[in-house]
Amino acid sequence: MSVTEIDQTTETGSPDQMTASDISSSLIAGMKTSLDAQRGAFQKQPSPSLQQRREWLKTLKEGLKKHQKSLVDAMNRDFEGRAETDSLLAEFMPSFTSIDYCSKNLAKWMKPSKRHVSITLQPASAKVIYQPLGVVGIVVPWNYPLFLAVGPLATALAAGNRAIIKMSEFTPATSKLFAEVIADIFPADLVTVVNGEAEVGAAFTALPFDHILFTGSTQVGKHVMSAAARNLTPVTLELGGKSPVIIDDDFPIQEIAERVCYGKSLNAGQTCVAPDYILVKKERKEAFVEAYLKAFSSMHPSVNNSKNYTAIINERQHQRLLSHLEDARSKGAEIRVGNNEEITDGSRRLPPHLILNATEDMSVMQEEIFGPLLPIIEVGSIDEAIQFVNDRPRPLALYYFGENKQTQDKVLTHTHSGGVCLNETLFHVAIDDMPFGGVGPSGMGHYHGHEGFQTLSKAKSVFSKGRFNSARFIFPPYNTWLKKNMIKFLSGS
């Protein structure tokens, strides 16, 4: 039975009589019970076999396939207009590839790693073994509610852990269905799902997990880290930030515009690694703007009633984006709109808005945008673009368009970001064989692939000796010529 299925009538009466506070209290109590149950189950099976872990991954994949259509429909309801292609390409495809990659490489990852032992400690051997941590807490955001639950879960299971997942309250249909899917395919003492409002989320991160993996905003990430610190729980924080695009002179502007447009338009820009702003020289700015708007019109001939372009998740986020636009207009920005049409379908679909003459005092340049607004900043040189990036908090991603290898290396070595794409956007996240994670304000720690397995494992050092003990030669008392000179030799005296 999952936490979402706990009989809340036990202590607080029937559901009709329960207040929101009663429900939260019941859920919080249920989370503690689930954590205790998973801890107990882990102690009975602290080192799941390769076969068992692969079976868990297979079960997860089959469960997702079985409920694929229902989950796509649920995400569409939550967004009140989620493009099916966005759900298939950005939720299911990476979920399946992540599961497959973990399963394929798991035997190699689980194998103990032999380490060198110096001659002074011989005869002996040393190795590192990778043990499951125990129970992992996973906090999922609303923008990719399936992939950002399944990706960390697959990693946790591959590492031999158990997991409790807190879904977002802003995707209620998806969160409810995902809880039902997990309850159908896994016992609650292996994987379970928690659904609840902000106070439930706060209580979740205050639980003494063995590791917490949080994906969300930098602001909330600070609260998560603070709560985890009380239990000395290690955290992996996948946050965000303003991911820049640097445009050089030696790459076709149409290609740049098309690739940036796809990266910015996927999920209507509601992506943690979406291009956030453009740094481009004055002489290429107008050509980029025109090419971008043309590329968008080609991909999305109409936004109104479109089944291929995702809406903004809720009215709060929609109003936040409109407020950014109003603030930019009031401070002198020129705004160019893609597919400048009236939205009459009742949705919160928002076409791209390119913000020219953006300045530092505009809110759109002070916060992560998380939507289809794209400020365009003029720079005089690549060096100026690099300095612009370095004067600001380190982003989750950086995108550079240019073919000169020396300049590419300069951008790579003179900037800091969680990840980089050269002549592309977003797709580094889809490479299972590379770690994914931020730096500083954009996050800490890594997951995906081997690095994810290591993050959710304890690398335990094991030193082994037989009956013969060479260390006896340096045991006290030090009253013999041999011992005195042995110590001098070992210490370099």
Beta strands, then each sheet from edge to edge (+ up, - down):
strand 1: 113-115
strand 2: 124-132
strand 3: 135-139
strand 4: 162-166
strand 5: 191-194
strand 6: 211-215
strand 7: 235-238
strand 8: 244-247
strand 9: 277-281
strand 10: 334-337
strand 11: 353-356
strand 12: 373-379
strand 13: 397-401
strand 14: 419-422
strand 15: 443-444
strand 16: 457-465
sheet 1: 1+ 2- 16+
sheet 2: 5+ 4+ 3+ 6+ 7+ 15-
sheet 3: 10+ 11- 12- 9- 8- 13- 14-
end
